[in-house]
Amino acid sequence: MGKTIAEKIFAAHLRDTPSPANVVLDIDVVLCHEITTPIAINDLVAKNMDRVFDPDRIKAVIDHVTPAKDSKTATQGLILRDWARRHSIKDFFDIGSNGVCHALFPEKGFIRPGYTAIMGDSHTCTHGAFGAFAAGVGTTDLEVGILKGVCSFREPKTMKVTITGNLPDTVSAKDVILNIIKQISVNGATDMIMEFNGPVVDQMSMESRMTLCNMAIEAGATSGICMPDRVTAEYLWPFIQESYTTIDEAAQDFKKWHSAPDAIYAKELDIDVSGLKPQVTYGYKSDEVKDIAEMEGTPVDQVYIGSCTNGRIEDLRQAVRILANRKIAPTVRGILSPATPAIYSKAMEEGIIKIFMDAGFCVTNPTCGACLGMSNGVLAEGEVCASTTNRNFNGRMGKGSMIHLLSPLSAAAAAIAGHITDPGKYI
Amino acid sequence: MRNFTGQVLFLDRNDINTDEIIPAKYLTENTKEALKPHILEDIHLEGFDAERDIAGKNIIVTRSNFGCGSSREHAVWVFEVNDINVVIAESFARIFRQNMFNCGMLAIELPSEDIDAIFSLGNNTVVRVDLEQNQIVAENGQGKKRVVQFKLNSFDQELVLAGGWLAYADQKY
């Protein structure tokens, strides 16, 4: 009987089996940011355990609130910065080079097919797009990861999601994952790894695959994962060209991680996206999803484009399909946060930033800020935001506010119209 | 080991998320103690009054998918600093459940019938978790009592006995 990709990665990293249902894995990269790591650092210092298992396999970034908004967030940055220096963690990204972790770390080539990665951040599942096992963990898991390079998990069960058909022009990976979560519910994949397969995924860019995997946690999944292939090899080529003579050779090698045809799945879901409409959330749970036509006319006060879900260059390119030569509605505040400096820079080169600005958007530096209501676009009570982020929990972007999750294209349409509307009207 | 006995706080809803348990704006705190007054500050639960309902409670009994959302361990620590060391639910989000055991605290899953039975005892219910017998003994002020069995993964149990994952891992790896 063959193994799934997750089972192969688990087997290749197995350190211990503390019970028949649990495994302890060796971790290839431990990723850190300034919100959940400083408290881990303080605890390790207090316990006389201020060590790191391997400074080259720890990557750190200040991304959640940057530039710091007050003394408390400045102190969190300070703790992380001092710690990175004292342990010679060379891959540390501060002001000027920092960006949203799940967009920045892939750009740097830190995540490769077959890797294991953990981070004190639930959207770490994003990195599964590279055919890696990447999971969000709490601070204690992070501490043990920093100290020992290991992490415990239950034996992996996998949900196979097969995506077929032709993606309509105004429908993107965001719409696909929202629709999947609607179908399986917010805990439909709890304790499972969501494995995204099928011709639609094969044809997706790494950016789109990251969007798919990013929201696996919103269905309760331990992680999302895609088969690493030529698209993966092309994206990673600057970092792997010393190991392979050609991109095709790399893609061929990656096949060793692919799930076997006779692998056993705990659950399967097939979705044909040919008839899929743009999707949008209407409530406080990520499975409360409707076709956008059903929410037509819902007024919005703010439109936010950015985050680890949809702040990449492909997302910005989608938005300007609608924003070019148009102005956002006078009742709307538009905010763009390109997810990394490289994306920001590329968007400048392509004239995308100018289109956003000419349309009336405020362009902020790369940061997680508004997505979790920390900074750079927090909402007042009663306000509504059309957002390309990943979580619509009650109060998340500001107490008493409402978030409607949608694609970058639909967000751009909402900005122009002043209310939620079908992006097809502007294409 | 921690205290696993006490008055029950009933939270009668599915999918209570980490932002409701401790909003993100408090993640800038660098001590657990600073989280204490903000427990369940943004919970969406009719009739719930954090100030009135939380005092003196040590055990939470709730429904399915408790602790979904963020990976923030603050959602566990805010219970810890309020002397709540046990959450009993139909099911948990993975990261929250792991964070509980990683802190040497208990996240116990029970079938919905057993959860209903504990809910039916009403306010003033006291629960005692017996880790040797794998039993939950729930009693209310009117002398009504329910005893239910639970299963704990042997590794999770070891984490509780060890006082958490850091202590366990430091010794073993």
Interface residues (C-beta under 8 A of the other chain):
Chain A: R15 D16 P18 S19 A21 N22 V24 I35 T36 P38 I39 N42 D43 K47 M49 H64 V65 D70 K72 T73 T75 Q76 I79 G120 D121 S122 T124 G136 V137 G138 T139 T140 D141 E143 V144 L147 K148 V150 S152 R154 V186 N187 T190 D191 G220 T222 Y284 K285 L372 G373 M374 R391 F393 N394 G395 R396 K399
Chain B: D15 N17 D19 E20 P23 A24 K25 L27 T28 E29 N30 K32 D42 H44 S64 N65 C68 G69 S70 S71 R72 E73 V76 S91 A93 R94 I95 Q98 N99 N102 C103 N153 S154 F155 E158 G164 W165 L166 A169 D170 K172 Y173
